[in-house]
Amino acid sequence: MDRRRFLGVTAGGLAAGHWVQAQEGAAPAGETAPDAFPSPYAARQERRGRLEIRIGSPRVVMRGPMFPNLARFRDGSIILFAQAVEEGGPLTAIRSEDNGWSWRPHTAGVDGMGLNTFHPRSGCAVSIHYETRPIPDSHGLRSTRRWESDDEWRSLRGPLEDGTLWLPEDQFKAEEKQWFHGNLIELPDGRMLAAMQGTHEPWLFRTFLAESPDRGKTWRFLSHIASLDTLDDPEDATKRGWTLWGPCEPNVAHVGGGRLVCVARLVNDDHKPLMAAPKDRYHDLSYAIPGTGIHPGTLPADAYYEPGPPSAPLILSFSSDAGKSWTRARPMQQARGCFPRMALGDGILALTYGGLAYPRWGNCVTFSTDAGETWTSEILFAPFFTTGYTDIIATAPRKFLAVFDCTPPQPWKNHAAHWVGAVDIEIV
C-alpha cells in the first residue's frame, strides 16, 4: 500500500516541503520512518450501472485556504488556486507536474477567484477576472481584466485592461452585476465560450453564454441559458422551502458535435437555510457541529446540529447548436447544492458538487455516459464540512482529479482548521 506524506505545510498552502511517495514502512533517505496511521477514508470501488469506479483516499494538499479551482495546461501541468479568506480575498496556488501526485508552491499571479484560467489548443493561456464594469456611453460594452501566459503560467502579462464584453442594452442594464463566474471552454473552430452569471433583479441571478473569437480579449453575448422564470419544473422540485439565488455558478461542457451541457446552482443558503433541530444524542462528530460553529453564530454551544434537509437541486440544460439556443433548464434528480463542475474523459462526463445540506456538508461525484441525459446515483467522495466548492479535471482517459475543501461552516473564520483535499477517481 502506498503512503503519501506532506512536509512543511503552512496556512498559505505549501512551504518548503513537498509531497513524497513511499512504500508502507519506508522513508526517504535520512528521515525517520513515521508511524503509520491508515486513513479512515480508505480507497474504495463502487459500481454504478455499467461503470466500476475507484475512489481514492482523500489527501490534504493545502492548509488554510478554501474555494479550490483547477487549471490544466497543454504541457499537462496543473495549478490549484484557492482563497486565503472568503470570496474575493487573496489567492494562493500550488502546481503539479504529475497529475496531482506531488505539488510545489506557485505564485497565483491573478486576482479574484482563480476562475476562468484556461489554455486553448493554440496560443497563450488566459485568465479572466470574474468582475466586469460598464463603460460609460458605450452602448452595452463592459470592461474586463485578464492575464496571459506563453509558458504554462510560469510568467504572466497583466492585468490587461484592454478587453471588453458586449451585452445588448435592451436585455442587460448597465447597473447590474455581470460576472465571469462560470468556466471557459474552446469549440473545435477555435471560439472560446464563457458560462456567465448576472443579476436581472436585485440579487436575483440568471445564466448566459458569451463567445470570444480572439482567445479571451473581446467577448460578446451569445445566448441566455436559464433564469427562475424559464425553469422546466412541473413537480416544483426547486420549490421546497429554500431561498433561491436564481441560476448561478454555471459550468458548461462540450460533449461533441456542437452539443453543450450546462449545470448551474440555485440555492441561497445564506438566507433562512433549512436546518434540522439539534440532537441530544449523536454518534459521529464528523457529521455534527455545535451551534456556535454555524453562521451567524447565535446558536448554543452545547447543542449539536447535523445537516438538515437536502439542498435545492442543481439544474441542467442542453444546447445542440454550439450554444446559440438552450433547452429549458430542469432540476436534477440527486445533484444539489453549490458550484457544479464537469470534466469529460473518454466519453464519460463527470460532475462534482458540494454542500448537500445545511450546515454545508459533503461533496459528491456523479457520471453520465450519454452526454448528460442521465446520471448515475451519486458517490460521496469527501464527507466533511465544506464550502461546497469542488473542481474536477480529466488527467487521462477515464481518470479524473477532484479537489474540495474542508471548513467549519460559515462564516469560515477559523482558517487554521481549513484544508484543501484531492481525490483520484478512475473508471476501471
Wavefront OBJ file of the C-alpha trace (Angstrom):
o trace
v 0.000 0.000 0.000
v 1.297 3.463 -0.899
v 1.545 6.220 1.690
v 1.554 9.941 0.916
v 3.168 12.322 3.346
v 3.482 16.069 3.343
v 6.293 18.167 4.815
v 6.247 21.861 5.720
v 2.605 22.844 5.323
v 1.705 26.468 6.054
v -1.546 28.407 6.258
v -0.841 29.777 2.787
v -0.533 26.347 1.223
v 2.756 24.619 0.558
v 6.038 25.817 2.016
v 9.497 24.329 1.605
v 8.186 20.799 1.888
v 6.657 18.641 -0.795
v 4.576 15.555 -1.317
v 6.676 12.408 -1.407
v 5.713 8.891 -2.354
v 6.939 5.930 -0.319
v 6.005 2.366 0.306
v 4.470 1.494 3.669
v 7.197 1.251 6.296
v 9.731 3.068 4.122
v 11.062 6.604 4.469
v 13.173 8.896 2.252
v 16.903 8.711 2.840
v 17.970 10.474 6.026
v 14.495 10.582 7.546
v 12.941 8.584 10.337
v 10.106 6.333 9.259
v 6.820 7.855 10.514
v 4.208 5.970 12.450
v 1.656 4.539 10.059
v -1.915 5.599 10.766
v -4.110 4.464 7.875
v -6.749 6.920 6.713
v -10.271 6.210 7.975
v -11.386 7.193 4.476
v -9.817 4.319 2.575
v -9.855 3.978 -1.198
v -12.836 2.006 -2.408
v -14.508 0.734 -5.547
v -18.181 1.144 -6.346
v -20.426 0.066 -9.196
v -22.852 2.425 -10.908
v -24.682 0.685 -13.740
v -22.006 -0.486 -16.197
v -19.302 1.605 -14.530
v -16.794 0.366 -11.989
v -15.492 3.467 -10.207
v -12.460 3.619 -7.958
v -12.476 6.488 -5.452
v -9.066 7.163 -3.937
v -8.429 8.080 -0.329
v -8.693 11.869 0.228
v -5.365 13.593 0.848
v -4.542 17.069 2.125
v -2.736 19.276 -0.395
v -3.135 22.728 1.220
v -3.864 24.029 4.696
v -5.616 27.324 5.418
v -7.307 28.282 2.124
v -10.696 27.310 0.705
v -12.737 27.563 -2.545
v -10.376 25.482 -4.747
v -10.199 25.798 -8.541
v -8.121 23.811 -11.034
v -6.457 24.836 -14.290
v -4.726 22.421 -16.673
v -2.173 23.483 -19.274
v -1.082 21.992 -22.584
v 2.100 20.523 -21.098
v -0.068 18.529 -18.677
v 0.783 20.589 -15.590
v -1.971 21.593 -13.171
v -2.390 24.650 -10.951
v -4.699 24.615 -7.961
v -5.893 28.068 -6.888
v -7.558 28.624 -3.510
v -8.564 31.646 -1.446
v -6.955 32.568 1.838
v -10.198 34.192 3.009
v -13.776 34.239 1.759
v -14.681 35.045 -1.848
v -12.720 37.923 -3.339
v -9.757 37.567 -0.988
v -6.103 36.947 -1.823
v -5.268 33.805 -3.763
v -2.657 31.180 -3.078
v -1.641 28.457 -5.518
v 0.258 25.197 -5.910
v 1.437 23.411 -9.045
v 1.685 19.753 -10.036
v 3.612 18.237 -12.931
v 2.399 14.672 -12.299
v -1.413 14.770 -12.359
v -1.769 15.835 -8.735
v 0.522 13.256 -7.130
v 3.002 15.867 -5.893
v 2.753 19.644 -5.558
v 5.039 22.620 -5.096
v 4.390 26.313 -4.322
v 3.411 28.574 -7.180
v 2.633 32.284 -7.397
v -1.043 32.701 -8.218
v -0.397 35.839 -10.262
v -4.081 36.723 -10.639
v -6.801 38.408 -8.594
v -10.324 37.261 -7.916
v -11.115 33.592 -7.519
v -8.791 31.871 -9.976
v -11.801 31.033 -12.120
v -11.594 31.060 -15.908
v -7.928 30.124 -16.210
v -7.761 28.217 -19.476
v -5.230 27.088 -22.081
v -6.666 26.774 -25.612
v -5.250 24.387 -28.203
v -3.068 27.145 -29.687
v -1.803 30.467 -28.408
v -1.369 31.698 -24.888
v -3.116 30.634 -21.705
v -5.558 33.190 -20.336
v -7.306 34.003 -17.065
v -10.360 36.267 -16.974
v -11.215 38.135 -13.768
v -14.799 37.410 -12.750
v -15.947 41.036 -12.451
v -16.905 43.308 -15.360
v -17.710 47.031 -15.258
v -19.898 49.147 -17.550
v -18.077 51.594 -19.819
v -19.967 54.920 -19.774
v -21.788 55.849 -23.008
v -20.515 52.730 -24.781
v -23.812 51.100 -25.881
v -23.527 47.849 -23.983
v -19.769 47.499 -23.641
v -18.234 46.476 -20.310
v -14.573 46.408 -19.366
v -12.800 43.157 -18.458
v -9.491 42.271 -16.847
v -7.296 39.361 -17.930
v -3.843 37.804 -17.645
v -1.942 35.909 -20.350
v 0.943 33.450 -20.336
v 3.085 31.935 -23.094
v 4.805 29.405 -20.808
v 2.078 27.482 -18.982
v 1.633 30.125 -16.274
v 5.283 30.334 -15.261
v 5.316 34.031 -16.226
v 2.399 36.381 -16.849
v 1.342 39.503 -18.702
v -1.246 41.540 -16.903
v -3.569 42.569 -15.608
v -4.538 43.661 -19.128
v -7.378 46.181 -19.183
v -7.999 46.419 -22.948
v -10.632 43.669 -23.126
v -14.370 44.181 -23.485
v -17.661 42.333 -23.074
v -20.642 43.396 -25.193
v -24.147 42.765 -23.879
v -27.309 44.001 -25.653
v -28.643 47.110 -23.935
v -32.259 46.003 -24.265
v -31.544 42.852 -22.201
v -28.856 43.933 -19.714
v -28.887 47.069 -17.598
v -25.592 48.848 -17.017
v -26.016 48.884 -13.231
v -26.487 45.123 -12.991
v -23.686 42.747 -11.992
v -22.351 40.591 -14.853
v -19.697 38.105 -13.853
v -17.400 35.521 -15.426
v -18.414 33.254 -12.560
v -18.508 30.008 -14.515
v -15.862 28.468 -16.769
v -14.229 28.746 -20.189
v -14.208 26.126 -22.944
v -12.998 26.030 -26.547
v -15.008 24.835 -29.537
v -13.387 22.938 -32.441
v -13.490 26.106 -34.590
v -11.310 27.950 -32.045
v -14.002 30.114 -30.497
v -13.961 30.326 -26.724
v -17.190 30.214 -24.742
v -17.717 31.577 -21.241
v -20.523 30.438 -18.948
v -21.567 33.580 -17.059
v -23.995 34.793 -14.426
v -25.584 38.172 -13.869
v -28.361 39.882 -11.939
v -31.557 40.947 -13.674
v -33.333 41.917 -10.450
v -31.627 42.914 -7.185
v -29.534 39.865 -6.220
v -31.517 37.522 -8.444
v -29.277 35.765 -10.941
v -29.612 34.246 -14.386
v -27.055 32.450 -16.551
v -25.960 33.218 -20.086
v -23.232 32.407 -22.608
v -20.657 34.723 -24.188
v -18.224 33.967 -27.014
v -14.747 35.236 -27.910
v -13.074 34.939 -31.344
v -9.688 36.192 -30.082
v -8.778 33.936 -27.148
v -10.470 35.962 -24.455
v -9.692 39.589 -25.318
v -13.137 40.559 -26.598
v -16.422 38.904 -25.707
v -19.989 39.256 -26.928
v -23.312 37.911 -25.747
v -24.376 34.680 -27.447
v -27.445 33.344 -25.631
v -29.444 33.137 -22.415
v -29.229 29.772 -20.655
v -31.560 29.833 -17.643
v -33.499 32.001 -15.213
v -36.026 31.206 -12.496
v -38.944 32.066 -14.759
v -37.793 29.692 -17.528
v -37.270 26.513 -15.466
v -38.958 23.286 -16.537
v -40.126 22.134 -13.095
v -43.693 20.774 -13.187
v -43.195 18.913 -9.883
v -41.887 22.029 -8.083
v -38.657 20.274 -7.091
v -36.969 23.673 -6.869
v -39.673 24.995 -4.511
v -39.071 23.031 -1.332
v -38.569 25.873 1.140
v -35.101 27.065 0.164
v -34.374 30.675 -0.743
v -33.019 30.715 -4.312
v -30.374 32.926 -5.866
v -31.662 32.015 -9.294
v -29.413 30.143 -11.741
v -25.783 30.940 -10.953
v -22.285 29.387 -10.834
v -22.834 27.771 -14.264
v -20.498 25.155 -15.697
v -20.582 24.218 -19.367
v -19.060 21.213 -21.142
v -18.756 20.415 -24.859
v -19.666 16.762 -25.417
v -19.067 16.689 -29.187
v -20.851 17.671 -32.374
v -21.722 21.130 -31.139
v -23.643 19.687 -28.177
v -23.221 21.524 -24.876
v -24.314 20.653 -21.344
v -24.739 23.308 -18.653
v -25.257 22.678 -14.922
v -25.951 25.551 -12.503
v -26.662 26.263 -8.844
v -29.902 27.659 -7.420
v -29.716 27.636 -3.622
v -29.123 30.676 -1.419
v -28.431 29.171 1.998
v -27.163 32.479 3.374
v -30.797 33.452 3.947
v -33.054 31.345 6.173
v -31.423 27.977 5.492
v -33.431 24.857 6.257
v -31.976 23.318 9.413
v -32.559 20.188 11.436
v -33.293 20.525 15.138
v -30.340 19.946 17.492
v -29.923 16.417 18.792
v -29.264 15.269 22.333
v -27.694 12.062 21.052
v -25.356 11.655 18.101
v -22.668 9.184 17.193
v -20.452 10.871 14.610
v -18.777 14.207 15.318
v -17.624 14.446 11.702
v -21.322 14.840 10.903
v -22.380 17.113 13.790
v -21.283 20.575 14.855
v -22.045 22.815 17.845
v -24.378 25.725 17.326
v -21.539 28.207 17.809
v -19.960 26.820 14.620
v -22.944 27.740 12.466
v -23.419 31.072 10.744
v -24.328 33.602 12.103
v -23.122 32.045 15.346
v -26.040 32.782 17.668
v -26.899 29.149 18.470
v -25.927 27.419 21.739
v -22.504 25.839 22.096
v -23.864 22.783 23.897
v -26.386 21.888 21.182
v -25.137 19.783 18.284
v -26.635 20.026 14.819
v -26.498 17.586 11.936
v -27.138 18.591 8.314
v -30.779 19.298 7.601
v -33.000 18.619 4.564
v -31.375 18.151 1.122
v -30.285 21.380 -0.510
v -32.004 22.794 -3.592
v -31.301 20.774 -6.750
v -28.822 21.752 -9.396
v -30.369 22.490 -12.777
v -29.433 21.068 -16.170
v -29.883 22.404 -19.703
v -28.663 21.442 -23.185
v -27.686 23.069 -26.463
v -27.443 21.229 -29.785
v -26.183 24.218 -31.798
v -22.938 25.205 -30.049
v -24.705 27.439 -27.546
v -26.979 29.515 -29.771
v -30.078 28.154 -28.058
v -30.845 26.097 -24.945
v -33.485 23.738 -23.656
v -35.414 24.878 -20.590
v -33.349 24.019 -17.534
v -34.716 21.194 -15.397
v -33.848 20.160 -11.838
v -31.505 17.201 -11.463
v -32.734 14.159 -9.554
v -29.939 13.921 -6.960
v -27.298 16.567 -7.628
v -27.796 19.580 -5.379
v -26.022 22.341 -3.506
v -23.194 24.538 -4.774
v -20.714 25.127 -7.560
v -21.137 22.252 -10.035
v -18.039 21.394 -12.090
v -17.751 18.975 -15.021
v -14.969 17.135 -16.846
v -15.162 14.861 -19.896
v -12.871 11.840 -20.207
v -13.166 9.088 -22.830
v -16.836 9.836 -23.391
v -17.670 9.821 -19.674
v -18.917 13.088 -18.206
v -18.102 13.540 -14.508
v -19.903 16.118 -12.346
v -18.848 17.210 -8.864
v -20.784 19.387 -6.422
v -20.962 20.041 -2.687
v -22.936 21.452 0.189
v -25.556 18.702 0.213
v -27.454 20.246 3.126
v -27.027 22.956 5.773
v -24.675 23.283 7.624
v -22.837 22.710 4.369
v -21.538 19.158 4.404
v -20.346 16.611 1.865
v -19.030 16.606 -1.708
v -20.207 14.176 -4.375
v -19.470 12.973 -7.901
v -21.877 11.518 -10.464
v -21.313 10.287 -14.029
v -23.082 10.310 -17.372
v -22.331 8.061 -20.361
v -24.957 9.670 -22.633
v -23.816 13.306 -22.801
v -25.632 14.369 -19.656
v -29.090 12.986 -20.389
v -28.960 10.509 -17.491
v -26.687 10.320 -14.459
v -25.576 7.638 -12.043
v -26.513 7.755 -8.410
v -24.059 9.964 -6.565
v -20.871 8.895 -4.793
v -19.833 10.794 -1.672
v -16.071 11.280 -2.017
v -15.388 13.899 0.682
v -17.587 13.503 3.803
v -16.582 16.729 5.543
v -17.989 20.133 6.458
v -17.211 22.286 3.455
v -17.926 25.425 1.467
v -19.344 23.048 -1.134
v -16.907 24.273 -3.784
v -15.259 21.472 -5.755
v -13.466 21.141 -9.070
v -12.579 18.235 -11.346
v -10.381 17.684 -14.399
v -9.633 14.689 -16.597
v -5.989 13.624 -16.228
v -6.117 10.682 -18.658
v -8.790 8.598 -20.391
v -11.193 7.524 -17.612
v -9.077 9.157 -14.904
v -10.021 12.304 -13.002
v -8.619 14.501 -10.252
v -11.184 16.103 -7.924
v -10.475 18.774 -5.295
v -12.594 20.048 -2.423
v -12.212 21.925 0.848
v -12.874 21.016 4.466
v -14.028 24.026 6.501
v -16.091 24.700 9.572
v -19.467 26.146 8.483
v -19.916 29.821 7.766
v -18.669 32.428 8.393
v -15.463 30.414 7.759
v -13.185 32.400 10.067
v -11.087 29.591 11.565
v -8.550 29.304 8.747
v -6.093 27.294 10.797
v -8.624 24.459 10.677
v -9.275 24.677 6.928
v -7.692 22.411 4.362
v -7.989 21.633 0.664
v -8.044 17.987 -0.346
v -7.627 15.980 -3.533
v -9.064 12.634 -4.611
v -8.141 10.443 -7.577
v -11.162 8.989 -9.378
v -10.853 6.276 -12.018
v -13.296 4.338 -14.172
v -11.753 0.868 -14.121
l 1 2 3 4 5 6 7 8 9 10 11 12 13 14 15 16 17 18 19 20 21 22 23 24 25 26 27 28 29 30 31 32 33 34 35 36 37 38 39 40 41 42 43 44 45 46 47 48 49 50 51 52 53 54 55 56 57 58 59 60 61 62 63 64 65 66 67 68 69 70 71 72 73 74 75 76 77 78 79 80 81 82 83 84 85 86 87 88 89 90 91 92 93 94 95 96 97 98 99 100 101 102 103 104 105 106 107 108 109 110 111 112 113 114 115 116 117 118 119 120 121 122 123 124 125 126 127 128 129 130 131 132 133 134 135 136 137 138 139 140 141 142 143 144 145 146 147 148 149 150 151 152 153 154 155 156 157 158 159 160 161 162 163 164 165 166 167 168 169 170 171 172 173 174 175 176 177 178 179 180 181 182 183 184 185 186 187 188 189 190 191 192 193 194 195 196 197 198 199 200 201 202 203 204 205 206 207 208 209 210 211 212 213 214 215 216 217 218 219 220 221 222 223 224 225 226 227 228 229 230 231 232 233 234 235 236 237 238 239 240 241 242 243 244 245 246 247 248 249 250 251 252 253 254 255 256 257 258 259 260 261 262 263 264 265 266 267 268 269 270 271 272 273 274 275 276 277 278 279 280 281 282 283 284 285 286 287 288 289 290 291 292 293 294 295 296 297 298 299 300 301 302 303 304 305 306 307 308 309 310 311 312 313 314 315 316 317 318 319 320 321 322 323 324 325 326 327 328 329 330 331 332 333 334 335 336 337 338 339 340 341 342 343 344 345 346 347 348 349 350 351 352 353 354 355 356 357 358 359 360 361 362 363 364 365 366 367 368 369 370 371 372 373 374 375 376 377 378 379 380 381 382 383 384 385 386 387 388 389 390 391 392 393 394 395 396 397 398 399 400 401 402 403 404 405 406 407 408 409 410 411 412 413 414 415 416 417 418 419 420 421 422 423 424 425 426 427 428
